[in-house]
Amino acid sequence: MNSRTKGKVGEREAAQALRELGFANSRRGVQFHGGPDSPDVVGIPGVHIEVKRVERLNIDAAMAQARRDAGVDSVPVVMHRRNRGAWMVTVDLERLKQLASAVMPKENA
């Protein structure tokens, strides 16, 4: 499988994994260029998701891309996995509380 196809498949898999966790609107994003308007997976407001499905991930480079593309209003997140591995999520610790707020269900007041 070439890397472009593997990337598309990985993005679809990541979106499916998020749907299974209850993020029903998760889907592969529109891929036309990097930036706040084109995360790999969309459906969680306030979260910019980059997906990497590679055997040898340079997590520093992946997070740098996510930070750059997330803009100022979204939490940069990298979802990643190896072949036959489990999905993992990487986020900057100082953004963890903001991520939790974005993904937790809002209470009806």
Secondary structure as GFF3:
##gff-version 3
##sequence-region A 1 109
A	DSSP	alpha_helix	3	20	.	.	.	ID=ss1
A	DSSP	beta_strand	27	28	.	.	.	ID=ss2
A	DSSP	beta_strand	41	42	.	.	.	ID=ss3
A	DSSP	beta_strand	47	53	.	.	.	ID=ss4
A	DSSP	alpha_helix	59	70	.	.	.	ID=ss5
A	DSSP	beta_strand	75	81	.	.	.	ID=ss6
A	DSSP	beta_strand	88	91	.	.	.	ID=ss7
A	DSSP	three_ten_helix	93	95	.	.	.	ID=ss8
A	DSSP	alpha_helix	96	103	.	.	.	ID=ss9
###
